[in-house]
Amino acid sequence: MSARDKLRAITAIRDAIKAIDRERREPDPWEKYQLTLALGSALQGHWGYATARAEQTLTPPAERVLFEGEPEFEHLDLVALRTLLAQAELTPVRDNPDDEHE
């Protein structure tokens, strides 16, 4: 993975958060779930998966699978998501994040 992959992921996550914010609302359960997966992946340096999940965040409600949400994500609001994004921005780019444990 490269710095370009990281930038693509961080930008996709930031864009998803901004899209929700522009609507002057907090994320719904689907959006919280997708953004949590995106941010968790970014924090681990899995930039491609982070990008894919961030893009999934913006799936129109009519096109989403039935999803009721996860109770552990209920507390996540835009402030918390932005805090996690700031942490993800500090995550270093590694050749292969799975090799770090060797």
ChimeraX attribute file (.defattr): number of C-alpha atoms within 10 A of each C-alpha:
attribute: neighborCount
match mode: 1-to-1
recipient: residues
	/A:1	14
	/A:2	14
	/A:3	12
	/A:4	11
	/A:5	17
	/A:6	24
	/A:7	14
	/A:8	16
	/A:9	29
	/A:10	23
	/A:11	16
	/A:12	21
	/A:13	29
	/A:14	17
	/A:15	16
	/A:16	22
	/A:17	24
	/A:18	14
	/A:19	15
	/A:20	17
	/A:21	13
	/A:22	9
	/A:23	9
	/A:24	9
	/A:25	11
	/A:26	15
	/A:27	22
	/A:28	16
	/A:29	17
	/A:30	22
	/A:31	22
	/A:32	23
	/A:33	22
	/A:34	22
	/A:35	29
	/A:36	22
	/A:37	19
	/A:38	29
	/A:39	30
	/A:40	17
	/A:41	19
	/A:42	28
	/A:43	20
	/A:44	16
	/A:45	25
	/A:46	22
	/A:47	26
	/A:48	17
	/A:49	17
	/A:50	29
	/A:51	25
	/A:52	16
	/A:53	24
	/A:54	27
	/A:55	18
	/A:56	19
	/A:57	28
	/A:58	18
	/A:59	14
	/A:60	8
	/A:61	12
	/A:62	7
	/A:63	7
	/A:64	12
	/A:65	9
	/A:66	9
	/A:67	9
	/A:68	9
	/A:69	14
	/A:70	11
	/A:71	8
	/A:72	8
	/A:73	13
	/A:74	13
	/A:75	9
	/A:76	18
	/A:77	14
	/A:78	17
	/A:79	11
	/A:80	11
	/A:81	19
	/A:82	17
	/A:83	10
	/A:84	17
	/A:85	24
	/A:86	15
	/A:87	13
	/A:88	22
	/A:89	16
	/A:90	10
	/A:91	14
	/A:92	15
	/A:93	18
	/A:94	16
	/A:95	11
	/A:96	11
	/A:97	14
	/A:98	11
	/A:99	8
	/A:100	8
	/A:101	5
	/A:102	4
